């Protein structure tokens, strides 16, 4: 910043306030808003390494599509007096929209596969990790062989190597996704294991996945709203408990006895 000419520094300060808005303005509009010339805009984007302004706009659009929180912080998302209402309404809309695309048959098939599996591997990276851990904790009450991955200090190859056709692989792939997400789904398909891919509504389709569920995650602010994801976890866990039947009830009873013995609760 200190090395920029005065007019370009003024433009840089304007852009840094709300970098995501760059995708919405033409070069002329940006120049007018920042109070600089169009030539200054052209020099500025070239100094940043872009061949032209349109290439800079394209880069911002792509990064916003990937879910970069910095670029989603637009000027229109400032805190308002109606923030509570806006977040509640959007969460309800996300839940309704996501559940409206599901079917009872689909959910029952997933739950039955989880109950019948030799082992269930639940993967989640970045923001997906808490959902993987939560879902694992819920179904562990009736499913003995369920692991949330990766664990602290672990790589995933040791677990992928043991995947068989009798297993179920569940991958939470909410944005921003890491390259390992696709690699895990590909590996599961190559092992003929059943797989469930839970992602946001903008995630691309992935060939070879047994079941794919895209959750609505729209939000009034720059951070995704995950109400629908958590709701889906609750729905699936409830169905798993139902399909576990007598076997599940016996495990629940054994767990309660163990709690009593250890005086844990």
C-alpha positions as CSV (number, residue, x, y, z in Angstrom):
1,X,0.0,0.0,0.0
2,X,2.7,2.5,0.9
3,X,4.4,2.0,-2.5
4,X,1.3,2.8,-4.4
5,X,0.7,6.3,-6.0
6,X,-1.9,8.3,-4.1
7,X,-4.8,7.7,-6.5
8,X,-4.1,3.9,-6.6
9,X,-3.8,3.8,-2.9
10,X,-7.2,5.5,-2.6
11,X,-8.6,2.9,-4.9
12,X,-7.0,0.0,-3.0
13,X,-8.5,1.3,0.3
14,X,-11.9,1.4,-1.3
15,X,-11.6,-2.2,-2.7
16,X,-10.3,-3.6,0.6
17,X,-13.4,-2.4,2.4
18,X,-15.6,-4.8,0.5
19,X,-13.5,-6.8,-1.9
20,X,-16.4,-9.1,-3.0
21,X,-18.2,-6.1,-4.5
22,X,-15.6,-5.9,-7.2
23,X,-17.5,-8.5,-9.2
24,X,-20.6,-6.3,-9.3
25,X,-19.0,-3.2,-10.8
26,X,-17.7,-2.3,-14.2
27,X,-14.4,-0.6,-14.4
28,X,-16.1,2.7,-15.0
29,X,-18.5,2.3,-12.0
30,X,-15.6,1.4,-9.8
31,X,-13.7,4.5,-10.9
32,X,-16.7,6.7,-10.2
33,X,-17.3,5.2,-6.8
34,X,-13.7,5.4,-5.7
35,X,-13.3,8.9,-7.2
36,X,-10.4,8.0,-9.5
37,X,-10.0,7.8,-13.3
38,X,-10.6,4.7,-15.4
39,X,-6.9,4.7,-16.3
40,X,-6.1,4.4,-12.6
41,X,-8.3,1.3,-12.4
42,X,-6.5,-0.2,-15.3
43,X,-3.0,0.5,-13.9
44,X,-4.1,-0.8,-10.5
45,X,-5.3,-4.2,-11.7
46,X,-2.2,-4.6,-13.9
47,X,0.0,-3.9,-10.9
48,X,-1.8,-6.7,-9.0
49,X,-0.9,-9.1,-11.9
50,X,-4.2,-9.2,-13.9
51,X,-4.1,-8.6,-17.6
52,X,-7.2,-6.5,-17.4
53,X,-10.1,-5.5,-15.1
54,X,-12.5,-8.2,-16.5
55,X,-10.0,-10.9,-15.4
56,X,-9.9,-9.5,-11.9
57,X,-13.7,-9.5,-11.8
58,X,-13.7,-13.1,-13.0
59,X,-11.3,-14.1,-10.2
60,X,-13.4,-12.5,-7.6
61,X,-16.6,-14.3,-8.9
62,X,-14.8,-17.6,-8.9
63,X,-13.6,-17.2,-5.3
64,X,-17.0,-16.1,-4.2
65,X,-18.5,-19.2,-5.8
66,X,-16.0,-21.3,-3.7
67,X,-17.2,-19.6,-0.5
68,X,-14.4,-17.3,0.4
69,X,-15.8,-15.5,3.5
70,X,-13.8,-12.4,2.9
71,X,-15.3,-11.9,-0.6
72,X,-18.8,-12.7,0.6
73,X,-18.6,-9.8,3.0
74,X,-20.3,-7.3,0.8
75,X,-21.5,-3.8,1.6
76,X,-25.1,-5.0,1.6
77,X,-24.5,-7.5,4.5
78,X,-23.8,-5.0,7.2
79,X,-25.5,-5.8,10.5
80,X,-29.0,-4.6,10.7
81,X,-31.8,-4.3,13.3
82,X,-33.5,-7.3,11.6
83,X,-30.5,-9.6,11.8
84,X,-32.2,-12.0,14.2
85,X,-35.3,-12.3,12.0
86,X,-33.3,-12.6,8.8
87,X,-31.2,-15.5,10.2
88,X,-34.2,-17.3,11.6
89,X,-36.1,-17.0,8.4
90,X,-33.2,-18.1,6.2
91,X,-32.5,-21.1,8.5
92,X,-36.2,-22.2,8.2
93,X,-36.1,-21.7,4.4
94,X,-32.9,-23.8,4.1
95,X,-34.4,-26.6,6.2
96,X,-37.7,-26.6,4.2
97,X,-35.9,-26.5,0.8
98,X,-33.5,-29.3,1.7
99,X,-36.1,-31.6,3.2
100,X,-38.4,-30.9,0.3
101,X,-36.0,-32.7,-2.0
102,X,-35.7,-35.8,0.1
103,X,-37.9,-38.9,0.1
104,X,-38.7,-41.4,2.9
105,X,-37.4,-44.2,0.7
106,X,-34.1,-42.5,0.2
107,X,-33.6,-41.8,3.9
108,X,-34.7,-45.4,4.9
109,X,-32.2,-46.9,2.4
110,X,-29.3,-44.8,3.8
111,X,-30.3,-45.7,7.4
112,X,-30.6,-49.4,6.7
113,X,-27.2,-49.5,4.9
114,X,-25.6,-47.8,7.9
115,X,-27.1,-50.3,10.3
116,X,-26.1,-53.3,8.1
117,X,-22.5,-52.1,7.4
118,X,-19.4,-53.8,8.5
119,X,-18.0,-50.4,9.4
120,X,-19.1,-46.8,8.8
121,X,-16.4,-44.2,8.0
122,X,-17.5,-40.6,8.4
123,X,-15.2,-38.0,6.8
124,X,-15.2,-34.2,7.3
125,X,-12.6,-31.5,6.8
126,X,-12.7,-27.8,7.8
127,X,-16.3,-26.7,8.6
128,X,-17.5,-30.3,7.8
129,X,-15.5,-31.8,10.6
130,X,-17.9,-30.9,13.4
131,X,-20.8,-32.4,11.5
132,X,-18.9,-35.6,10.9
133,X,-18.1,-35.9,14.6
134,X,-21.6,-35.0,15.7
135,X,-23.2,-37.6,13.4
136,X,-20.7,-40.3,14.4
137,X,-21.5,-39.6,18.1
138,X,-25.3,-39.9,17.5
139,X,-25.3,-43.2,15.6
140,X,-22.5,-44.7,17.8
141,X,-25.3,-45.4,20.3
142,X,-26.6,-48.2,18.1
143,X,-23.8,-48.8,15.5
144,X,-20.6,-50.1,17.0
145,X,-18.1,-49.8,14.2
146,X,-18.3,-46.1,13.3
147,X,-15.3,-43.8,13.0
148,X,-15.0,-40.0,12.4
149,X,-12.0,-39.1,10.2
150,X,-9.4,-37.8,10.1
151,X,-8.5,-38.0,13.8
152,X,-5.9,-35.8,15.4
153,X,-2.5,-36.4,13.8
154,X,-3.9,-39.0,11.4
155,X,-3.6,-39.4,7.7
156,X,-6.5,-41.2,6.0
157,X,-4.7,-43.9,3.9
158,X,-4.6,-46.3,6.8
159,X,-8.4,-46.2,7.0
160,X,-9.0,-46.2,3.2
161,X,-6.9,-49.3,2.8
162,X,-9.4,-51.4,4.8
163,X,-12.6,-50.3,2.9
164,X,-14.7,-53.2,1.5
165,X,-18.0,-53.5,-0.3
166,X,-19.8,-54.1,3.0
167,X,-18.8,-50.7,4.3
168,X,-20.5,-47.3,4.2
169,X,-18.5,-44.2,3.6
170,X,-20.1,-40.8,4.6
171,X,-18.4,-37.6,3.4
172,X,-19.4,-34.2,4.5
173,X,-18.2,-31.8,1.8
174,X,-19.5,-28.4,2.7
175,X,-17.6,-25.5,1.2
176,X,-14.8,-24.7,1.1
177,X,-13.9,-28.2,0.0
178,X,-10.5,-29.7,0.1
179,X,-9.1,-31.9,-2.7
180,X,-9.2,-35.0,-0.5
181,X,-13.0,-34.9,-0.7
182,X,-13.2,-36.1,-4.3
183,X,-10.3,-38.6,-3.7
184,X,-12.1,-40.3,-0.8
185,X,-15.4,-40.6,-2.8
186,X,-13.4,-42.1,-5.8
187,X,-11.7,-44.5,-3.5
188,X,-14.9,-45.7,-1.9
189,X,-16.4,-46.2,-5.4
190,X,-13.4,-48.2,-6.5
191,X,-13.9,-50.5,-3.4
192,X,-17.6,-50.9,-4.3
193,X,-18.5,-49.5,-0.9
194,X,-21.8,-47.6,-0.5
195,X,-21.3,-43.9,-0.1
196,X,-23.2,-40.8,1.0
197,X,-22.1,-37.4,0.0
198,X,-23.6,-34.5,2.0
199,X,-22.7,-31.1,0.5
200,X,-24.0,-27.6,0.0
201,X,-26.3,-26.7,-2.9
202,X,-23.5,-25.4,-5.1
203,X,-21.3,-28.5,-4.9
204,X,-20.8,-30.2,-8.3
205,X,-22.2,-33.7,-8.9
206,X,-19.8,-36.6,-8.1
207,X,-20.1,-39.7,-10.2
208,X,-20.0,-43.0,-8.4
209,X,-21.7,-41.8,-5.2
210,X,-24.5,-44.1,-4.0
211,X,-26.5,-41.2,-2.4
212,X,-25.9,-37.5,-2.7
213,X,-27.7,-34.8,-0.7
214,X,-27.2,-31.1,-1.3
215,X,-28.2,-28.9,1.6
216,X,-29.3,-25.3,1.2
217,X,-26.8,-23.1,3.1
218,X,-27.8,-19.6,2.0
219,X,-27.3,-17.0,4.6
220,X,-28.0,-13.2,5.1
221,X,-24.3,-12.8,5.9
222,X,-20.9,-14.0,4.6
223,X,-20.9,-17.3,6.6
224,X,-23.0,-20.2,5.4
225,X,-26.2,-21.2,7.4
226,X,-25.9,-24.9,8.4
227,X,-29.4,-25.4,9.9
228,X,-30.3,-27.8,7.2
229,X,-27.1,-29.8,7.6
230,X,-27.7,-30.3,11.3
231,X,-31.4,-31.1,10.7
232,X,-30.4,-33.8,8.2
233,X,-28.0,-35.3,10.7
234,X,-30.8,-35.5,13.2
235,X,-33.2,-37.1,10.7
236,X,-30.7,-39.7,9.6
237,X,-29.6,-40.5,13.2
238,X,-33.3,-41.0,14.2
239,X,-33.8,-43.4,11.3
240,X,-30.7,-45.3,12.1
241,X,-32.0,-45.9,15.6
242,X,-35.3,-47.1,14.2
243,X,-33.7,-49.5,11.8
244,X,-31.3,-50.9,14.4
245,X,-34.4,-52.5,16.1
246,X,-33.7,-55.1,18.8
247,X,-30.0,-55.0,18.2
248,X,-29.9,-51.3,18.8
249,X,-32.0,-51.5,21.9
250,X,-29.7,-54.1,23.4
251,X,-26.7,-51.9,22.7
252,X,-28.4,-48.9,24.3
253,X,-29.2,-51.0,27.3
254,X,-25.6,-52.2,27.6
255,X,-24.4,-48.6,27.3
256,X,-26.7,-47.5,30.1
257,X,-25.4,-50.3,32.3
258,X,-21.8,-49.3,31.6
259,X,-22.7,-45.7,32.5
260,X,-24.1,-46.9,35.8
261,X,-21.0,-49.0,36.5
262,X,-18.6,-46.2,35.8
263,X,-20.8,-43.6,37.5
264,X,-20.3,-41.4,34.5
265,X,-23.7,-39.6,34.3
